[in-house]
Amino acid sequence: RYGELTRMKVRDLNLDSGTVLIRDSKSGKARHVVLTGEGRVLFDKLTAGHPQDQIIFLRDDGDPCKPAQPTRPLKEDCDRGNIEPPINVH
């Protein structure tokens, strides 16, 4: 879920176990998500050298992502690709 991704912090990643902790889920219960090998590599690159309390996914300007941020570009991509019905971020 997009909202869960935008709230993840470096401390939520455990490369040893290959998991990410989702602390604040839609259900209100924390859960661990198992990463693929590619996911481990990606998260290792995204978090290397960053403080534990830093949010992992930030905008280009360094600010946290906003809830509706991917909506417009995704709709534009669907329009360009004639994708009906348009896909969305969940």
N, C-alpha and C positions, 0 to 999 in steps of 0.2 A: 504494500500500500504506500502510496506517495507520501502521505502524512507521516507514516512511521519512518520512512527513509529520511525525510527532512528533519526529524528530531534525533536521529542516531548520532551518538558521540563516539569519539575514538575509544573510550573506555568500554563501549558495548561490544567491541570486536575482540574475539579470542582466536588468534591465528593458530595456537597450539591445538585447539579442539576443532578448528574450522567452523566456528559458529559466530553468529551475531545475536546479541540479546536485544529483543524488542521489549523495552520497559513499559511503554505506554501504548498498548494495543487497543483496537476498537472494542474488544470484549472486556477491557479493563484488567486482563491478566497478562503478566509477562510471559514471553515464550522465547525459545531459542530457534533460530533458523540455521540449518546446515548449509554451508557454502560449497559450491563446486570448486574444482581446482582453479578454474578461471576466476571465480568469485574471490577466492583467497588472494590470488595475484593482484586483482583490481583493488581490493580493500587494503592490501599491504602497501601498494603504491599511493593510495589516497591518504593513508594515515601516517606514513613514515615521517618521523621527526616532529609530529604534531602533539601538543599537550592533550592529556587524557580528557579534559573537559571541553575540547573543541568539537563543534558540530562537523560531521564528515562532509556533507554535501552543502556547499555554499555557492552563492551566485558569483558571477565573475567579479563583482565589486566587493566581495568578501562578506556581504550580509547574508543572513539566513534566507532560505527559499520561502516564498510566500505560497499559501495553500493553492491558489489558482494559477500559479506561474506557468505550468506546462499546457494549460488549456488552449490558449490562442495559437501557439505554434503547432500543436498537434492537429487542431481543426484546420489550419491553413494547409498542413501537409496532406490531410485527408481530402481536402478540396482539390488540391493540385493532382493528387493521385486518383481522383474519382472513386474514393472509397466510400461506399454506402452500405449500411449506415456507418457513420464515422466512428472510429475507435476512441476510447477515452482512457484516462489514467485512473486506476483503482488502487 
